[in-house]
Amino acid sequence: MTQETPSELSPVLLHTRDARGVHTLTLNRAKAFNALSGEMLLAMQAALDFIALDATARVVVIAAEGKAFCAGHNLKEMRANPELVYYQKLFAQCTRMMLAIQNLPVPVIARVQGLATAAGCQLVAQCDLAVAASQASFGVNGIDVGLFCATPSVPLVRNIPAKQAMEMLLTGEFITADEARQRGLVNRVVPLEALDDELEKLLQSLLLKPKEAVAMGKALFYKQRETGIEAAYQLAGQSMACNMSHPVAQEGAQAFIDRRKPQWPA
């Protein structure tokens, strides 16, 4: 049973929420390879803003209909508006949406069933976790049409080693799902028919953890990554002290001492 949300009013994006607090956003423009058109970006932003206000949210899954996960920006739409101001607005809009994923206090998982290229590959890289079907492929091939994938490079180089990222960006060549897992772009790769079962295993693992500790940990993870090592350790120490002072960690420690399972608050 799913709960209706405002995003379902848009045909480009389907948005459901189950009783566990798992929100699923499904890109719903299969014929357009789920390109990140202006309309899609607006729908995604509205959904993420909605989830940010849901105190009961636990996990977000980003999925897609059709053979492609996401083919990046809509080139026809971009070519029809050959103005610098339009392009600046479009990429700023996309950046805001990508950062909204990072700023959510809950884990965001990409469910990748097919092709993820350019800004679609960026979307996978921006998510906290990713589960992919073995048939999926990944690329940042804007260079093939004379456009270096600059914005996709930002999360990509934060996922995989620099030289491997640069090779993808400069050649436009695609990598397989298995290569993406080996390089660190995705966490798990399974046959397409097992994709939802594998996703559910990951969801169940995350849902067993206290949401307060997860929120603190996610915020710290990204903040410390962008600082020097001394500042990172200072931030991490402050985060752990606050986390340890929280009732969930106190309960966890006591449960360990008592040799029982911790009882997390709902």
N, C-alpha and C positions, 0 to 999 in steps of 0.2 A: 504494500500500500504506500503510495507516495503523496506528498503534500504539495499542492499547487503553489507556484511562486510567480512573481511578476514576469520573469524572463520567458515564461511559456507563451506569453502573448506575442513574442517575436518568432517568426518561422525559421529564422536562421540558427537559433539556439534553443535546445531543449534543456530544461532545468528541473530536476527532481530532488527530493530530500526524503530519505527513509527514516524510520523510527529511531535509528541509532545516531542520527545526526550526520549521516554521510550525504553530502551534496554531490550530484553528478551533473556536470555541464557537458552537453553533447553537441558538437558542431554539426549542423544539420543542413549543409549545402553540398551534398555528395556530388551532384553534377558539376559543381564548380570546384571540386576537390577541396571543399571546406576552406577556401581562400579567406584570408583576413581582410575582407572588405571593410569599408567604413562602417557599414551596418553591423557586421559581425563584431568589430571592435567595440562599438557602442553597447551591443547586447552583452558581450563578455564583461565589460566594465560595470554595467548595471548589476549583473549577477554577482560579481565579486564584491561590489559595494554592499549588496544585500546580505551576502554571507558574512561579511565583516561585522554586521550588526546582529547576527544570530549568535547569542551567547551559548546556545546548545550545539552549535556546529562542532564536529569532531574531525572530519576529513573531507577533502574535496577531490573528486575524480574528474579529470578532463578527458573526454572521449570524443569519438567522431563516428558519423555514419558513412557508409560507402567504403570504397577501396582505399582511399587516401585519408590519412590522419589530417594533414593540413599542408597545402602547397604554397604557403607563404602569402604575401600580399597579392592583391588582385591587379595584375599588370594591365589589363584592359581599362580598369578604372583609373589607374595611375597615368596611363598614356592619354586618356581623355581629358586629363587636367594637367597640362604641361606647365605648371607654374611653381616657382620656388616656394611661395607662401603655402600653397596647397600641400606640397611634399613635407615641408617643415611641420605643418599641423598634423599630417597623417602619422609621421614617425614619432612625434611627441605623444600623440594619442596611443600609439602602440606601446611606447615606453611606459606610459602611465599604467596601462593594463598589465604589462609584464611585471612591473614593480609591485602592483597590487597583489599578485600571486605571492611574491616574496614576503610582503608585509602582513599577509593573513597569519593569525596566530595558530593555525592548524596546518597539518601536512597537506600538500597538494601532489596528487599522483597523476602522471600522464599515462593513459591507457592507449598504447599506440598499435593500431591494427594494420597500418599500411604506410604509405609514403609520407615522410615528413621532411620537407625541404624549405630552405631559406628561412623565413619567419616562422614556418611550421617547425623546423628543427630548433629554432630559437625557443619556441614555446615548450618543447620537450626539455631543453636544457634549463629553462627557467623554473620548471617544476622541481619540487624537492626530491621526488622519486619518480621512476618510470618503469613500467612493465610493458614489454613489447612482444608482438607475435614474431615468430621466426621469419615470416615473409616481409616484415617491415624493412624499409631502407631509409637512410638519412643522408642529407646533403645540404650544403650551403652554396648553391650553384648560380647565384645571381651573376657571378662573373661571366657566365655563358651569354648573358644578354648585356654585358658591359656595365653591370652594377655590382661592385664589391659588397658583399653582405656585411656591412659594418656593424649594424645593430645586432644581428644574430651572433657576431663574433664576441660580443660582450659576455653573454652567459656561456657560450661554447668554450672559450678559453678558460673559463672557471670550472669547466667539467672535465676537459681532456687536456693532455699535454700540449704545450704551445706549438711545437713543430707539427704535430699531427693536426691540430686545428688549422694552422696556416696552410698546410697542404690541401685540406678540404676547401678552404676559402679561395686559394689561388688556382686550383685545378677545376673546381666544381664537381669533382668526382664523388660518387656516392659510396657509402659503406653499408655493409649488411647489419642486421640486428645483432648477430654474434660479435662482429667487430665493434659495434657501438657498446656492447656490454664489456668487452675486453678493454676498451679505451676509457670507460667510466661514464658514458653518456646515458646509459640505462642500467637498471639494477638486475632485471630478470628477463630472460627470453624463453618463451615456450611456444609450441605449435598454436596456431590460431584457435583451434577448438578447445584448448586448455587455458586461453587467455583470461577468461572471466573467473575460472577457478583459482588461478594464480593470483589474480587481483584480490579475490576474496580472502585468500590466505594472508596477504599483506595487510588488508584492512582489519582483519580479526586481530592480528598482532598489534597494530597501532591502537585499536580501540581498547585493548587491555591496559594501556598505559594511562597514567593520570594526565588529563588535558592541561593542567596547570604547569607541570614539569615540561611537557611537550612544547607549550607556548614559550616558556622561558628559554628552553634550549634552542628552538628555531630562531628566535630573535638574536640570541647570542651568537649562534653559528654564523649568520651572515654578517653581523656587525664586526666580529673579530677578524673575519677573513680579509676585510679591507684595511686593516691596521697593521702596524709593525708588531713584532713578536712581543716586545715588552708591554705595549699597550693592550695587546690581545690577551696576555696573561692577566693583566689587571682587570680587564672586563670580565674574563672568565672566572676569576676569583670572586668578583662581586656577584656575578650571576649564581655561582654555586652557593655562596653564603646565603643569598636571598632564597634560593631553592631549598636549601637545607633547613631554613627557618620556617618554611611553609608546612602546613599540616600534612600534606601528602608525603613529603619526605620523612617527617617525624613518624607517621604511621608506617611507612615502608621500613624504616630502621627498626622500629619496635617489632614489626612482624618478622623481620629477619632474626632478631634476638629471640623472639618467642617461637621460632620455627613454624610459622604459619603463613598463609597467604595474606597479603595486605588487603584491607578493605577500603578501596578508593571511594570518595564521595561521588555521587551521581553527577 
